[in-house]
Amino acid sequence: MTKPERRVPLWLSIVACSVPMFMVALDNLVVSTALHTLATELDADTQALQWFVNAYVLSFACLLLTGAALGDRFGRRRVFMLGIALFTVASVFCGLADTSGELIAARAVQGVGGAAVMPLSLTLLSQAVPSRLRGLALGLWSGISGLAVALGPVVGGAVVDGLDWQWIFWVNVPVGIVALPLIRFVLRESRQDGVGLDLPGMVLASAALFALVWGIVHGETDGWTSGTVIGSFVAAVVLLTLFLVWERRVPQPMLPLSFYKVRAFTLTNVVSAAMYFGVFGSLFLLAQYLQIAPARSPLEAGVRTLAWTLMPMFVAPVAGVLTSKVGGGRLMALGLFLQGVGLAWINLVAGTDTPYGTLVAPMIVAGIGMGFVFAPTAAVVLGSVAPHYAGKASGANTTVREVGGALGIAVLSTVFAGSGATTSPQAFVDGLHPAVWVGVGVVLLGAVAALGIPRQSPAPDAPAAESAPGTEPAAKATV
């Protein structure tokens, strides 16, 4: 006798998928903001501080495709839960670290866990809700992702201003403990039966991404023309070429290259790279600007970024609902255009003694623009491929975003260093202006690319998992 289908409220499915993603996204941003405290507490030099961030970025960005592939093969819920468990355990070791080396090693393990959490979070959510509610669900998921961006500087600032730095990591432990049984209860398992594990593809993709991200994160510090950086980029090109050749030949590729014959998928990835390059590269510098011109504590500066970073939390759910009505490409183009306007406006008024009130309006404009990109990006990426390829598509898009963000921070920091410094408000502003103009240009190029994204037809109202042979139906969501 067939067991009756368990009905799960929509909000509970969103919570189960989004809270672990929020934890992963918040943790990296908090660490970036709390570097000064870590330098003092662990007696860390500049190179160690860079690796507190880079160790996570490298393992995270390089294994996103692998995390999605393992989910398809062994079960998406199972791998999602294993990623959360690994991230939680690694957080414990981060909190217990007494030396820079211990913290760097634990951060690398955190990145491995996060690489399973991020792409599968979106895949599991798309399967847990019916298509008529998917736009709303993806919008809420994107809003929660935006909330992690918003709270990162604030939480990091609070740590810097008095809390023990270990709380950056200890807070993940209760989240992980609560999330695991919740996911077990709310989400159904799904996988692609009969799919082999493309081990050569995993190795080649991970190695290529490692070489690429290594070169990017060392470009600003070692010099873009240094032997190690150029060697890293050459290695990335060679390994990526080998990966593409292999994927064309293997019967069950880790990343089907047919994805890139779909204009919506390809252009949406271009949009993602452009947004993360321009916006997060600029935000990296503007967060520091708020601490320097004039001098403010990290917490004061973090609170002031909320005018910008809270906007996606409110706008993304609306954008998710509008995606199927007006088209994801149009919304992304509007969002990137607003981001470009907001960044340019901030850059024009930013000086050594600019009142904060003068910055609020352009911050709000830029934040609204971010909200109009997050949800449509997720919807278009998932809608441009067959439902059982959702994990691979999500992993590919998340990888592009991470590479774009790392490249944006590295390039804009290089432009900043060429014209300014952090030694005084005037020196910082001198470097800020040319760097942010680069970010504006890249964001506006992304807006042009978004206009080429074709409008998609609504998907049939059926659980996504049913389209993949051998998968267990997703729990039916209710409002």
N, C-alpha and C positions, 0 to 999 in steps of 0.2 A: 504493500500500500504506500502510495506517495505521501511523504510528509507535507503538511501545509506550508506554504511559503511564509516565512517570517517577515513581518512588516516592521520596518525600521523608520523612525521619523527622519525626515530630511536633515534636520539640524544635527541629529546625532551622527549621521554618516559624515557630515561636513566636519564636525568636531574630531571624529576618529581619524580622518585623513589629514586634517589641517594642523592639529596641535603638534604632532611630531615635526612636520615641516617648519612650523613656527619656531620650535626649539632649535632646530638646526640653523635656520637663517639668523635668528637672534644671536646665537652664541658667537658666530664669526664676527658680527658687527660690534658686539660688546668687547671682544678681545682687542679689536682694532682701536677702540676708544680708550681702553685701559692700559695701553702700552707703557705710558709714563710710570704708572704705579708698579707694573711688572718689572720695569727696569730698576726701580729702587728696591723692591722687596727681594728680587732674585739676583741683584747685582749683575744685571744682564747688559752686555755691550750692544752696540747698534746692530751687529750681524745677528745676534741672538734674537733681538726684537723683531727683525725681519722674518726670521724663521718661525716665530710664534704664529705669524699669519701665514707664511708661505708653506709651511709643512702641511697645514690644513688645506690650503688652496690646491696644492699639487695633488695630494691623494684624492681629494674630492672631485676636482675637475677631470682627472685622468680616469676615474673609475665609474663615472655616471653611466656611460654606455654599457659597461660590464654589469653594473647593478640592475639595469633594466633587462639585460639578456638573461641574467640569473633568475630574475623574477618570472620571465616567460617560461623558463625551463623547469624550475623547481617549485613554482608557486609564488604569485606576486604577494599575497598576504604573508606567507612564510618568510620570504626574503625581506619584506618591509619590516616585520617584527624582529628579525635577526639584526637588521641595520639599526633599529631603535635600541635593542639590547646592547649591541656593540658600542654605540654612541654613548649610552648611559654609563657603561662600565669604564669607557675611556674618560668620561667626565670625572668619575671618581678618582682615577689616577692623575688627572690634571689637577684636581683639588688637593691631592696629597703630594704633588711635586715639590721638592725642595731645591732643585737645581734647574737651570735652563735646559739642559739636555733631557731631563725627565719630562719636562713640560712639552718640549718639541716632539719627543717620541709619542707622548699621549695625544697630542694634537693631530699627528699624522694618522693615528688610529681613529680618532674622531672623524676625520675626513673620509675614511673608508666606510664607516657606518653611515655618514651623511649621504654618501654617493648612492646608497641603496634606498634611503628614505625619500630624497627629493623627487626623483622621477616617478617612483611607484606611488607616491602620495597622490599625484594628479591622475595616474592611471586607475587606481582603485576608486577614486571619487567618481570618475567618469562612468565606471561600471556600476556604482552603487545607487545611481539615480536614473530615472527614466529620462529620455531625451527631451521631453517637454519641459523638464525642470533643470536640464543640464546647464543652460546659460546662467540661470540664477545661482546654481551651485558653484560653477566655476568663478562667477563674479565674487561670491562670498569667500571662496578659497583664495582668490587673488587679493581681496581686501585684507584677509588675515596675513597674507604674505607681506602686504604693504605695512601692516601694523608692526611686523618684526623690524622692517626698515625704520619705522618711526621710533620705536622704543629703544633700538640699539644705542644711539648716542646718549639717550637719557639714562638708561640703565648703566651704561659704561661710565657716564659722568658721575652717577651716584656712587659707584664703586670707587672711582678715583677720589671722590670727595670725602671718603670716610669709612666705607664698608671694607671688610677684608676682601682682597682680590679673589680668594678661593670661592666666594659666593657666585662668581661668574659661572663656575662649573657645577657647584653643589646644587644650584637651582634646577639643573637638568635631571637630577636623580629622582625626585618625586614625580616629575612629569613623565619620565620613562616608566616608572612603576605603575602609574595610573593608566598610561596609554596602552600598555601591552594587553591587559585583560579586556579593556574597552574594545580594542581592535578585534580581538578574538571573538567577542560577542557580536559586534555590529557588522563586520565585513565578512563576506563570503570569499572562499578561496577561488582563484582562477589561474589557469596556465594554458600553454599551448602544447597539448599532447603530441608526441611524435616529433617534436622539435629537438634537434641535436644541439650540442654545445659547441659553438664556433671558437674553440680555444686559440687557434692561430690568429683569428680576427681580434679576439680580446687582447692578446699579447701585443699585436701590432698597433691597435688603436690606442691602448694604454701607453705604450712606449712613445708613439708619435705625439700624443697630447702632453706627456711628461716633458719631452724635449721642447715642445712649443711653449708651454707655460713656464718652464724653467728659463728659457730665453727671455720671455716677456718680463718676468718678475726681477730678473737681473739686469735688464736693459738700462734702467735708470741709474742703478748703483755702479755697475761694472762698465757701462758705456755700450751703446748700441753697436759700435764697431769693434768691440773687444773680441778676442779669439774665442772665448768661451760662449759668448752670446751668438756670434755668427755660426760657430760650430753647432750650437743647439738648434738654430733655425735650419741649417742644412740637414741635420739629422732628422728633424721633424718632417721636412719635405720628402726625404728618401723613405722614411718609415710610412708616411701617409700615402705615398705612391704605391708602396708594396701592399698596404692595406687595401687600397682601391682595386688593385689587380687581383688580390685574393678574393675580395668580396664579389667581384664579377664572375669568378669561377666556382665558388663554393655553392652547393645546392641550397643550403639554408644559412644565408649570411647573417652576421650579427647586426648589420645595418644595411637593409635593402637599398641599393642605389637608385631603385625606381622611385623612391621618395622624392628625389631631386628633379625628376621629370614633371612633378606636380608644381605648377607655378605658385600656388598658394603656400605650400610648405616651404619652398625655397625662399620666397620673398619674405615670409614671416620670420624665418631665421635671420635674414639680413636685417630686418627691423629690430629683432631682439639684440643682435650684436651692436647695432648703431645706438640703441637706447642705453644699453648698459655701458658702452664705451663713453658716450657723451654725458649722460646724466650722473652715473656713479663716479666717473672720473672727476666731474665738476664738484659733486657733493663731497668727495674726499677732501678737496681743497677748501670748499666753502665752510665745512665744519671746523676746519682749523682757523679760517678767517674770523669766524665768530668768537674765537678764543683770543685772537691777537689784536684785532682792530675794532674797538678797544679791548683791553685785557679783561677776560672773563674766566671764571672757573669752568672746567669741563662740563659740570652739571648745568650751569647757567647757559652755556653754549648749546648743550644737548636739548634743553627745553625749548630754546629758540628755534631749533630746526623743526619743531612739531608743526609749525604753520605750513611747512612744505610736506613733511613726510606723513602726516596724518590724513591728508587729502585722499590718497588712494583707498583708504579703508572705507570712505563714504562713496566715492565715485565708482570704484570697481564693480560693486554689485549692480549698480545701475547700468554700467557699460555691458555687463554680462547679459542682462535682459535685452538690451538694445542690439546686441550683436547679430542675432538672427533676423532682426527687422530692417536694419540699415546696412549691414555688412561689416565684417570685422576689419577689412582693409581701410574703409573710410574712417572708422573710429580710431584705428591706429595712426592714420595720417593726421587726424585732428589732434590726437594726444601728443604726437611728436612735434607737431607745429606749436602747440601750446607750451611744451617743454622748451623748445627753442626760444620762443618769445620770453618765457620766464627767465631763462638763463641769461639771455641778452640784456633784459631789463635789470637784473641783479648786477650784471657786469658794468652796466652804464652808471649805476648809482653808487657802486661800492667804492668807498674811499677809506681813509685812515680814521675818520670819526663819523661815519654814516650812522644816523639814528636807526635803531632797530625797526621802528615804525615804518621807515621808508622801504625796508626790505620785505615787509609782510605781504603786500599785494603781489609782487612778482613771485614770491615763494608759493603763495596759494595757486597762482596760475600754473607754475611748473608742477606742483603736486597734483592738480586736477588733470594735467596732461599725462602724468604717470598712471593715474587711475584708468584713463581711457585706453591705455596700451596693455596693461596686465591681463585683464579678463579676455579681450578679443584674441590676444596671442594664444592663450591656452585653448580657446575654443577652435580657432582656425587650425592650429597644429593637429589637434585630435580629430577634427572633422575632415582633414585632407588625406587621411590614410584609413585603411580598413580597421575596424574596431579592435581586432586582435593584434594589431601593430601599435596600439596606443603606447605601450611601454617603450618600445624602440623610438617612436617619434618624440615622446616626452624627454627621453634621455638625450637624444640628439639636440633638441632645442635648449635644454638646460645646459648642456656642454657649451653650446655656442654663446649663451648668455654669460657663463662664467669666464670663458676666454675673452669675450668682449669687455667685460668689466675689468679683468686683470690688465688687458691691453690699454684700456682707457686710463686707469690709474697710473700705469707706467709711463705712457706717452705724455699725458698732461703734467705729470710730475717732472718729466724731463723738460718740457717747455717752460714750466714754472722755474726750474733751477737755472735755465738759460738767461732769465731776465730778472729774477728776484731771489729772495732768501727769507728765512724765518727769524732773522735777527732783529727786525723792527717792523712796526705796522706799515711804514712806507715801502720798505723792501718787499714785504709780503704782497702788498697791493700791486707793486710793479710786476711781480711774477704772476699774480692771479689773473690779470686782464688778458694777456695773450693766451694763457692756458685755457681759460673758459671760452674764448672765442673759437678755439679749435673744437671744443665740445659742442658749441652751438652749431658749427658747420656740419659736424658728423650727424647730429640729431636731425637737422633739416634734410640732409641727404637720405636719412632713414624715412622721413615723411614722404619724400618723393617715391621711394621704393614701395611704401605702403599703398600708394595710389594704384599700383599695378596688381594688387591682390584681387583676384576675381571673387565675386560674391558667391557663397556656397549655398546649396540647396539644403533645407532642413532634413535632418536624419530621421528615419522612421522611428516611431515611438516603441522601442524594444530595448531591453537591457543589452548593453554592448557585449557582455560576455557570451551571449547566445550565438554571436556570429563566429566565434572561434570553436572549432571542433574540440570536444573533450573538456570544455570548461563548465564549471558549475554556475548556474544562474546567479546573478547578483541579487542581494536582498532588495526587495521592492521598497522604494522610499515613499513616504507620505509627508505632506506638509504638516 
